[in-house]
Amino acid sequence: MGGTMNGALAEIFALERRDEDRFTVQPLESEMQRTFGGQVAAQSLRAAQLTAPSERPVHSLHAYFIRGGQPAKPLHLDVRRTRDGRTFSTRHVTAIQDGKAIFELVASFQDPEDGEEWQPSGPLGVPGPEELPAYRLPSWFGDIPNFDVRPVNPPGDEEFPLRHPFWFRSLEPVEDASLHPCVLTYVSDIAVVDSSRAPGSTARYATAVSLDHVVWFHRPARADEWLLYSMDSHINHGARGLARGTMHTLDGALVASIAQETLLRPRA
């Protein structure tokens, strides 16, 4: 069930169907101590897709990170079919390891419809990806998936965290249209915790993790073509930070909006 891809991305979305609404993902090689949250979110969205009407693309997902995932253990995805209406379908996915929920996702799907077309102006004065050097994710981040990443403000090679905004595209062709939102979901969790800090903050944290995550998919977009991901801090209060962001195509079309709340506990 990995779609038509044959490379590293296909491994992420190789869901094994245990029954009509339950799936298992086998462990992927990783040097990370915790499973990357964007990976769990992307796999959970894929499980939801596989139980929803194929003609209804996803238009939004809302998710909570409950516990840290363990990369060396299988991930079980249980789907609940909340509703199938005339134009919308809703799915609730619980990601489980060792019998405990580590992640919850609710995704909504909609039949394509016509309506007004409007969006704010796209980002101005941002260099194109071909004008920027390629950036290599740190080796501990793993080799999955294989992205071309071009930060607008390039850090040193393998310096992390990566800073927003950055251009990205999958180096593996993604032929299955339903997988593009899953790949965007994967990327939507990259470097977001750091982006939720107050601008210019030098605070050091005892805990800095994702709490909840939202993605709205406004229009179809290809993950194997250049997209600009921008994320900025919106507020810090009560040991929580909120970052909001967007994904735009090369020609400025807004394809997705993202929001994430993070836990930022200062060191004593």
ROPA-246897 format. One record per atom (N, C-alpha, C): residue in three letters; x, y, z negated. Coordinates in steps of 0.001 Angstrom, whole numbers, plus 500000, padded with zeros to 6 digits. Example, Ala and Ser with C-alpha at 12.3 -4.5 7.8 and 13.67 -1.06 7.14 Angstrom:
BEGIN
ALA513190494310492200 ALA512300495500492200 ALA513200496700492200 SER512850497750492920 SER513670498940492860 SER512900500030492130 
***
This chain:
BEGIN
MET500822498799500000 MET500000500000500000 MET500858501253500000 GLY502043501179500599 GLY502923502327500635 GLY502726503187501847 GLY501662503002502635 GLY501435503810503822 GLY502308503323504949 THR502679504230505867 THR503484503849507013 THR504945504208506833 MET505367504658505660 MET506760504995505419 MET507552503730505139 ASN508857503788505458 ASN509709502628505253 ASN510875502921504319 GLY511049504173503881 GLY512202504550503086 GLY511901504649501614 ALA512641505563500945 ALA512550505692499496 ALA511161506138499041 LEU510515507025499805 LEU509183507459499433 LEU508202506293499389 ALA508372505356500306 ALA507479504200500342 ALA507559503414499039 GLU508753503394498407 GLU508889502678497135 GLU508039503316496049 ILE507973504639496043 ILE507181505329495031 ILE505709504969495159 PHE505224504874496390 PHE503797504663496615 PHE503449503206496945 ALA504341502299496559 ALA504067500872496749 ALA503237500361495579 LEU501966500694495577 LEU501061500267494520 LEU500569498848494786 GLU500668498000493777 GLU500161496635493882 GLU498737496607493328 ARG497803496184494126 ARG496398496195493704 ARG496100494917492917 ARG495743495087491644 ARG495418493939490794 ARG493950493557490943 ASP493084494543491068 ASP491697494319491433 ASP491192495605492072 GLU489905495760492216 GLU489359496874492987 GLU489798498237492468 ASP489943498393491149 ASP490231499698490564 ASP491447499701489648 ARG492323498710489775 ARG493510498658488924 ARG494730498374489776 PHE495827499092489468 PHE497045499003490263 PHE498253498919489336 THR499343498386489858 THR500613498336489140 THR501704498879490042 VAL502615499673489446 VAL503799500157490158 VAL505016499563489462 GLN505847498881490219 GLN507041498266489641 GLN508108499325489368 PRO509010499053488404 PRO510038500044488055 PRO510921500408489243 LEU511346501667489280 LEU512285502148490280 LEU513608502458489596 GLU514703502230490299 GLU516018502497489721 GLU516146503986489399 SER516581504301488178 SER516686505686487751 SER517654505804486602 GLU518390506934486575 GLU519270507228485448 GLU518559508087484410 MET517333508481484678 MET516593509343483758 MET516128508548482547 GLN516121509205481378 GLN515647508547480166 GLN514132508449480145 ARG513467509398480819 ARG512015509381480921 ARG511616509426482388 THR510502508796482689 THR509994508844484053 THR509635510276484419 PHE510029510703485605 PHE509716512047486071 PHE508202512213486154 GLY507682513277485511 GLY506233513471485445 GLY505577513601486800 GLY506265514255487754 GLY505694514393489086 GLY505495513054489777 GLN506349512096489446 GLN506205510761490030 GLN504942510081489515 VAL504715510144488209 VAL503515509530487634 VAL502257510201488185 ALA502290511535488299 ALA501139512263488830 ALA500867511869490278 ALA501913511763491082 ALA501746511401492483 ALA501205509988492638 GLN501714509074491824 GLN501231507688491893 GLN499794507578491413 SER499443508350490401 SER498063508338489912 SER497113508898490956 LEU497527509962491640 LEU496697510496492722 LEU496533509459493824 ARG497594508739494133 ARG497498507707495176 ARG496492506635494781 ALA496504506219493515 ALA495539505222493051 ALA494116505748493199 ALA493911507024492847 ALA492583507621492995 ALA492156507626494456 GLN493072507990495361 GLN492766508011496793 GLN492302506648497303 LEU492957505601496825 LEU492669504257497327 LEU491306503740496884 THR490638504465495990 THR489290504070495574 THR488232505065496039 ALA488664506156496681 ALA487739507191497139 ALA487470507019498633 PRO486358507567499149 PRO486080507500500579 PRO487231508092501388 SER487705507359502383 SER488892507781503129 SER488692509085503881 GLU487440509434504204 GLU487185510667504949 GLU487155511900504048 ARG487312511730502741 ARG487281512842501800 ARG488681513122501258 PRO489351514176501723 PRO490667514495501166 PRO490551515111499776 VAL491605514985499003 VAL491633515558497664 VAL491679517085497773 HIS490938517772496898 HIS491023519231496875 HIS491560519748495550 SER491584518913494497 SER492181519366493241 SER492469518178492336 LEU493432518383491444 LEU493699517414490377 LEU494026518171489100 HIS493579517598487978 HIS493853518137486650 HIS494415516989485812 ALA495540517224485145 ALA496219516111484489 ALA496818516527483152 TYR496994515515482277 TYR497636515701480986 TYR498772514694480824 PHE499941515203480389 PHE501064514347480025 PHE500915514011478548 ILE500763512737478234 ILE500443512316476862 ILE501664511759476141 ARG502391510874476812 ARG503622510302476269 ARG504657510240477388 GLY505929510197476982 GLY506981510035477972 GLY506950508638478571 GLY507076508554479897 GLY507127507259480562 GLY508509506644480515 GLN508583505315480621 GLN509849504590480590 GLN510148504034481981 PRO511198504552482636 PRO511476504171484027 PRO511695502677484239 ALA512177501966483208 ALA512520500550483368 ALA511319499614483234 LYS510136500173482967 LYS508956499330482751 LYS507899499572483815 PRO507087498558484142 PRO506004498754485110 PRO504996499784484603 LEU504329500424485556 LEU503293501394485243 LEU501964500852485740 HIS500962500827484863 HIS499638500336485236 HIS498689501520485387 LEU497956501528486481 LEU497051502627486806 LEU495627502109486867 ASP494813502550485928 ASP493410502141485873 ASP492534503299486333 VAL491675503042487320 VAL490830504077487913 VAL489386503895487471 ARG488759504996487095 ARG487324504984486815 ARG486624505825487877 ARG485631505241488537 ARG484891505940489597 ARG483800506783488942 THR484130508005488618 THR483219508856487868 THR481955509179488667 ARG482125509536489951 ARG480955509914490746 ARG481293509899492226 ASP480305509491493037 ASP480343509638494492 ASP479057510336494904 GLY479157511622495218 GLY477995512389495650 GLY477928512500497158 ARG477066513398497630 ARG476902513553499076 ARG478127514159499739 THR478838515048499033 THR480028515674499621 THR481264515593498722 PHE481090515249497445 PHE482224515194496517 PHE482323513822495859 SER483561513417495579 SER483838512225494775 SER484812512602493673 THR484633512002492492 THR485512512269491355 THR486082510948490838 ARG487387510965490539 ARG488056509784490003 ARG488869510164488772 HIS488873509260487789 HIS489631509445486552 HIS490647508309486481 VAL491933508669486394 VAL493004507671486378 VAL493749507743485054 THR493969506592484442 THR494787506490483237 THR496034505676483565 ALA497208506272483308 ALA498479505572483511 ALA498909504977482172 ILE499233503684482185 ILE499448502932480939 ILE500789502202480974 GLN501512502266479854 GLN502693501440479627 GLN502623500872478211 ASP502986499610478078 ASP502948498935476771 ASP501585499076476098 GLY500531499068476894 GLY499185499136476359 GLY498745500512475888 LYS499574501540476102 LYS499243502891475658 LYS499172503843476847 ALA498205504757476793 ALA498077505761477847 ALA499233506753477754 ILE499897507008478880 ILE500967508008478899 ILE500578509220479736 PHE499479509091480522 PHE499119510162481459 PHE497661509987481858 GLU496951511105481972 GLU495553511086482414 GLU495386512067483577 LEU494643511658484583 LEU494420512512485749 LEU492971512425486195 VAL492380513570486522 VAL491071513627487157 VAL491270514296488508 ALA490847513647489575 ALA490985514173490929 ALA489615514276491577 SER489436515316492373 SER488175515534493082 SER488426515560494578 PHE487528514930495323 PHE487649514802496771 PHE486405515403497426 GLN486593516021498601 GLN485483516713499260 GLN485473516431500751 ASP484266516218501299 ASP484128516158502752 ASP484559517494503345 PRO485277517502504480 PRO485643518766505128 PRO484395519587505472 GLU484441520880505164 GLU483321521782505438 GLU483854523091506012 ASP482984523813506741 ASP483328525129507270 ASP482979526197506246 GLY483712527305506262 GLY483440528410505352 GLY484305529603505703 GLU484236530653504879 GLU485047531842505116 GLU486527531514505013 GLU487343532263505761 GLU488792532094505747 GLU489435533373505231 TRP490071533313504063 TRP490798534454503507 TRP491864533939502569 GLN492987534659502525 GLN494024534413501530 GLN494845535681501381 PRO495502535874500229 PRO496393537029500091 PRO497595536872501007 SER498304537966501218 SER499486537929502071 SER500512536948501531 GLY501220536300502425 GLY502254535370502013 GLY503473536089501465 PRO504443535346500942 PRO505649535958500375 PRO506390536790501423 LEU506882537953501000 LEU507599538856501898 LEU509076538899501521 GLY509929539055502511 GLY511350539220502260 GLY512070537989501777 VAL511494536812501989 VAL512135535568501553 VAL512921534977502727 PRO514206534691502558 PRO514970534087503656 PRO514369532757504077 GLY514444532453505358 GLY513965531170505848 GLY514881530040505426 PRO514390528808505464 PRO515218527684505001 PRO516502527494505786 GLU516479527810507103 GLU517674527616507913 GLU518768528609507550 GLU518415529681506815 GLU519402530686506393 GLU520040530333505063 LEU519577529262504425 LEU520019528929503075 LEU520764527597503057 PRO521719527443502136 PRO522429526165502041 PRO521563525085501420 ALA521818523855501792 ALA521101522719501206 ALA521559522532499762 TYR520645522025498934 TYR520927521786497521 TYR520716520312497237 ARG521625519720496503 ARG521508518305496158 ARG521048518166494720 LEU519941517454494525 LEU519476517202493164 LEU520546516439492399 PRO520685516669491095 PRO521705515970490312 PRO521578514458490450 SER522696513768490325 SER522699512321490526 SER521780511610489540 TRP521661512153488308 TRP520795511493487335 TRP519328511606487706 PHE518988512561488621 PHE517599512703489032 PHE517179511525489905 GLY518162510855490487 GLY517862509690491319 GLY517838510040492791 ASP517846509029493635 ASP517853509220495081 ASP516466509132495682 ILE515435509095494843 ILE514074508949495334 ILE513269510167494899 PRO512564510819495768 PRO512592510621497212 PRO513685511459497857 ASN513807511358499173 ASN514875512009499920 ASN514373513336500479 PHE514641514441499762 PHE514177515761500165 PHE515331516639500621 ASP515028517538501542 ASP515911518644501869 ASP515397519829501052 VAL516216520325500136 VAL515825521408499239 VAL516735522604499482 ARG516134523805499660 ARG516903525025499937 ARG516464526139498974 PRO517144526301497835 PRO516764527359496887 PRO517031528745497480 VAL516127529682497217 VAL516310531053497685 VAL517477531699496944 ASN517666531343495672 ASN518824531806494889 ASN519650530578494535 PRO520544530159495440 PRO521221528862495280 PRO522051528782494007 PRO521849527739493199 PRO522732527473492063 PRO523976526754492562 GLY524878526429491642 GLY526010525608492023 GLY525541524215492409 ASP526343523505493169 ASP525957522170493622 ASP525636521280492437 GLU524447520693492437 GLU523943519806491402 GLU523705520520490062 GLU523806521852490040 GLU523466522576488806 GLU521967522428488572 PHE521577522191487329 PHE520167522004487011 PHE519875522736485704 PRO518730523374485512 PRO517554523224486373 PRO517616524058487648 LEU517015523516488658 LEU516824524218489917 LEU515876525391489678 ARG516130526530490321 ARG515315527726490117 ARG514329527916491270 HIS513173528434490918 HIS512192528826491930 HIS512526530232492433 PRO512116530579493672 PRO511449529727494672 PRO512458528883495448 PHE511956527820496073 PHE512804527009496940 PHE511975526416498075 TRP512628526271499210 TRP512032525572500348 TRP512282524075500178 PHE511366523257500654 PHE511585521819500622 PHE510850521151501768 ARG511313519966502110 ARG510618519096503059 ARG511142517681502851 SER510293516715503113 SER510727515318503056 SER511557515014504289 LEU512693514356504086 LEU513522513935505218 LEU513000512652505850 GLU512041512021505189 GLU511391510844505751 GLU510065511269506373 PRO509797510898507629 PRO508504511243508236 PRO507356510637507426 VAL506312511415507215 VAL505133510952506491 VAL503985510916507486 GLU503677509725508011 GLU502681509597509073 GLU501257509468508525 ASP501120508937507329 ASP499805508762506724 ASP499361510103506138 ALA498314510698506719 ALA497879512035506289 ALA497508512070504815 SER496991510980504285 SER496556510985502885 SER497732511031501908 LEU498943510722502383 LEU500106510731501497 LEU500719512119501323 HIS500419513051502214 HIS501009514390502097 HIS500651515054500758 PRO499378515037500318 PRO499090515620498996 PRO499829514913497859 CYS500070513623498000 CYS500800512891496960 CYS502249513375496874 VAL502869513593498034 VAL504247514083498038 VAL504308515499497477 LEU503330516340497848 LEU503285517692497282 LEU503112517641495762 THR502327516694495287 THR502136516539493846 THR503443516170493166 TYR504216515286493788 TYR505526514919493254 TYR506388516173493075 VAL506504516964494141 VAL507367518145494108 VAL506834519199493146 SER505516519247492955 SER504915520310492152 SER505380520321490707 ASP506031519252490240 ASP506508519193488860 ASP508010519448488758 ILE508668519790489868 ILE510115520018489840 ILE510419521425489333 ALA511229521524488278 ALA511739522787487734 ALA510647523701487187 VAL509497523125486797 VAL508389523952486324 VAL508555524340484853 VAL509065523428484025 VAL509217523752482602 VAL510093524987482426 ASP511193525061483142 ASP512074526211483025 ASP511398527476483537 SER510522527321484540 SER509828528483485091 SER508771529031484146 SER508420528277483104 SER507402528743482158 SER508002529575481032 ARG509334529643480981 ARG509986530496479977 ARG509714531962480284 ALA509773532810479252 ALA509646534243479462 ALA510774534729480366 PRO510499535615481318 PRO511549536116482217 PRO512736536684481427 GLY513933536239481771 GLY515138536717481110 GLY515414536096479754 SER514550535176479298 SER514726534572477982 SER515983533715477933 THR516706533820476816 THR517869532960476572 THR517602532017475401 ALA516335531908475004 ALA515986531041473871 ALA516370529598474154 ARG516742528890473096 ARG517052527468473206 ARG515949526703472490 TYR515560525562473075 TYR514386524853472591 TYR514750523465472074 ALA514104523090470962 ALA514225521721470471 ALA513397520783471329 THR512279521303471867 THR511406520526472743 THR510976521416473900 ALA511110520908475116 ALA510658521627476310 ALA510116520592477290 VAL508793520389477251 VAL508186519339478058 VAL506862519836478650 SER506390519131479681 SER505108519450480304 SER503960518946479436 LEU502890519753479357 LEU501684519343478640 LEU500562518985479611 ASP500209519918480479 ASP499168519630481455 ASP499506520308482777 HIS498842519847483836 HIS499254520208485189 HIS498021520244486087 VAL497946521264486931 VAL496818521415487848 VAL497342521737489238 VAL496772521097490252 VAL497086521424491643 VAL495779521572492404 TRP495660522683493142 TRP494539522875494064 TRP495087522806495479 PHE494537521932496296 PHE494965521773497681 PHE493997522561498569 HIS494470523663499123 HIS493577524563499848 HIS493346524145501296 ARG494378523642501934 ARG494262523234503336 ARG495297522153503614 PRO495104521367504666 PRO496076520305504963 PRO497473520874505190 ALA498470520151504730 ALA499866520556504921 ALA500721519311505052 ARG501785519419505814 ARG502707518296506000 ARG503880518435505034 ALA504141517373504291 ALA505254517376503349 ALA506596517205504056 ASP506582516786505337 ASP507827516630506082 ASP508120517849506961 GLU507414518949506718 GLU507718520239507334 GLU507949521248506208 TRP508695522314506503 TRP509130523242505467 TRP507965523867504705 LEU508074523847503373 LEU507123524517502491 LEU507920525298501445 LEU507443526504501127 LEU508074527342500112 LEU507312527204498804 TYR507998526750497759 TYR507386526571496444 TYR507889527673495520 SER506957528501495043 SER507279529595494128 SER506525529392492818 MET507204529613491687 MET506590529410490379 MET507098530494489427 ASP506179531134488686 ASP506562532206487772 ASP505851532041486439 SER506518532515485372 SER505928532485484039 SER504769533464483952 HIS503719533052483225 HIS502534533888483079 HIS502356534361481642 ILE502628533495480665 ILE502535533872479247 ILE503298532856478405 ASN503837533325477272 ASN504416532471476234 ASN503754532829474913 HIS503185531838474220 HIS502558532080472924 HIS502288530743472242 GLY502471530722470903 GLY502140529530470138 GLY502918528300470540 ALA504206528484470899 ALA505080527388471340 ALA504622526767472655 ARG503807527522473410 ARG503381527046474728 ARG503674528104475775 GLY504040527648476959 GLY504252528546478086 GLY503362528137479235 LEU502973529109480047 LEU502157528822481221 LEU502845529389482457 ALA503020528544483459 ALA503581528968484737 ALA502543528745485835 ARG502527529653486795 ARG501609529535487924 ARG502400529715489217 GLY501978528997490256 GLY502750529065491484 GLY501958528728492726 THR502663528752493857 THR502046528526495164 THR502990527755496068 MET502401527134497082 MET503159526542498180 MET502657527149499485 HIS503592527660500300 HIS503269528276501581 HIS504042527597502710 THR503450527600503907 THR504131527112505096 THR505076528192505625 LEU505843527837506645 LEU506761528798507259 LEU506039530035507781 ASP504813529859508279 ASP504077531000508830 ASP503217531704507779 GLY503410531373506491 GLY502757532102505419 GLY501406531572504989 ALA500953530442505519 ALA499661529885505103 ALA499774529310503698 LEU498841529687502831 LEU498801529170501460 LEU498156527792501479 VAL498906526759501106 VAL498388525395501186 VAL498055524810499816 ALA498673525320498755 ALA498399524777497423 ALA498706525819496361 SER497947525750495264 SER498224526555494080 SER498438525603492910 ILE499347525981492005 ILE499751525098490914 ILE499760525870489606 ALA499396525223488521 ALA499535525793487180 ALA499986524685486242 GLN500863525028485313 GLN501304524050484317 GLN501539524732482976 GLU501024524080481915 GLU501301524524480560 GLU502386523622479982 THR503338524232479276 THR504458523487478731 THR504567523711477227 LEU505202522766476556 LEU505487522894475118 LEU506916523379474979 LEU507094524567474366 LEU508411525173474198 LEU508630525441472719 ARG509139524441472002 ARG509374524577470557 ARG510788525092470324 PRO510934526264469692 PRO512273526810469458 PRO513065525948468493 ARG514384526000468661 ARG515242525325467702 ARG515197526072466368 ALA515273525309465285 ALA515221525930463949 ALA516442526822463755 
***
